[in-house]
């Protein structure tokens, strides 16, 4: 059972590390999005006649918003799959432990039958 708990903790540590990386990526993308948004507002305020720059910045902002949305959906899916994987790994480890215990019981029965 101790091995089971160690293995589960290793999985949890790995999951935590990946979650931190994903949060950092989302924060980084949000920072870029806000910078692009501020730049667009500044362009509109200081250079309203530069439609070419404004249009490009608006396109970039739309692409960043789409990337944020996709990253969010992937994050949700990743969490769902991670939870499912955790449950499956826990079940597998529990079954492996049970098999080991049953093998020991079986061996004892065989040994007793030989006496």
Phi, psi and omega per residue, in radians:
X1 nan -0.561 3.135
X2 -1.104 -0.694 3.111
X3 -1.104 -0.693 3.102
X4 -1.017 -0.813 -3.115
X5 -1.167 -0.652 3.108
X6 -1.136 -0.782 3.137
X7 -1.091 -0.733 3.120
X8 -1.118 -0.690 3.112
X9 -1.139 -0.682 3.093
X10 -1.062 -0.739 3.107
X11 -1.106 -0.753 3.138
X12 -1.113 -0.713 3.116
X13 -1.099 -0.748 3.125
X14 -1.101 -0.754 3.131
X15 -1.083 -0.761 3.135
X16 -1.072 -0.765 3.132
X17 -1.053 -0.793 3.132
X18 -1.138 -0.647 3.117
X19 -1.121 -0.708 3.120
X20 -1.112 -0.751 3.111
X21 -1.074 -0.720 3.140
X22 -1.168 -0.730 3.102
X23 -1.085 -0.740 3.108
X24 -1.082 -0.704 3.109
X25 -1.126 -0.734 3.133
X26 -1.138 -0.697 3.109
X27 -1.125 -0.767 3.121
X28 -1.067 -0.750 3.125
X29 -1.149 -0.681 3.104
X30 -1.110 -0.697 3.104
X31 -1.079 -0.786 3.126
X32 -1.108 -0.726 3.116
X33 -1.041 -0.823 -3.130
X34 -1.145 -0.663 3.077
X35 -1.090 -0.769 3.131
X36 -1.112 -0.680 3.123
X37 -1.140 -0.769 3.102
X38 -1.096 -0.714 3.114
X39 -1.092 -0.731 3.114
X40 -1.082 -0.797 3.128
X41 -1.076 -0.700 3.125
X42 -1.157 -0.732 3.097
X43 -1.071 -0.761 3.140
X44 -1.121 -0.631 -3.113
X45 -1.330 -0.815 -3.007
X46 -1.624 -0.446 -3.094
X47 -2.408 1.067 -3.070
X48 -1.106 -0.340 -3.126
X49 -1.477 -0.151 -3.141
X50 -1.552 1.193 -3.105
X51 -1.070 -0.554 -3.141
X52 -1.082 -0.802 3.126
X53 -1.200 -0.729 -3.135
X54 -1.094 -0.772 3.140
X55 -1.093 -0.759 3.124
X56 -1.108 -0.719 3.139
X57 -1.178 -0.670 3.076
X58 -1.112 -0.708 3.082
X59 -1.088 -0.758 3.131
X60 -1.098 -0.711 3.136
X61 -1.124 -0.708 3.084
X62 -1.102 -0.724 3.125
X63 -1.130 -0.697 3.111
X64 -1.163 -0.699 3.107
X65 -1.102 -0.698 3.109
X66 -1.147 -0.718 3.110
X67 -1.098 -0.701 3.090
X68 -1.074 -0.759 -3.129
X69 -1.112 -0.798 3.140
X70 -1.119 -0.755 3.117
X71 -1.082 -0.683 3.102
X72 -1.109 -0.801 3.113
X73 -1.089 -0.715 3.117
X74 -1.143 -0.644 3.106
X75 -1.084 -0.807 3.118
X76 -1.079 -0.758 3.138
X77 -1.149 -0.708 3.125
X78 -1.082 -0.752 3.117
X79 -1.096 -0.720 3.132
X80 -1.106 -0.832 3.134
X81 -1.153 -0.636 3.131
X82 -1.117 -0.743 3.106
X83 -1.112 -0.748 3.127
X84 -1.118 -0.751 3.113
X85 -1.099 -0.735 3.117
X86 -1.045 -0.831 3.124
X87 -1.056 -0.771 -3.128
X88 -1.151 -0.725 3.115
X89 -1.136 -0.705 3.105
X90 -1.093 -0.772 3.126
X91 -1.097 -0.743 3.123
X92 -1.064 -0.805 3.137
X93 -1.126 -0.683 3.093
X94 -1.123 -0.713 3.125
X95 -1.169 -0.673 3.102
X96 -1.108 -0.695 3.090
X97 -1.130 -0.754 3.126
X98 -1.105 -0.725 3.111
X99 -1.060 -0.757 3.121
X100 -1.063 -0.777 3.123
X101 -1.129 -0.721 3.133
X102 -1.166 -0.637 3.078
X103 -1.106 -0.708 3.113
X104 -1.125 -0.755 3.105
X105 -1.099 -0.777 3.127
X106 -1.042 -0.753 3.135
X107 -1.115 -0.701 3.091
X108 -1.086 -0.728 3.118
X109 -1.119 -0.721 3.104
X110 -1.109 -0.780 3.126
X111 -1.086 -0.726 3.126
X112 -1.171 -0.623 -3.132
X113 -1.209 -0.495 -3.140
X114 -1.305 -0.356 -3.085
X115 -1.273 nan nan
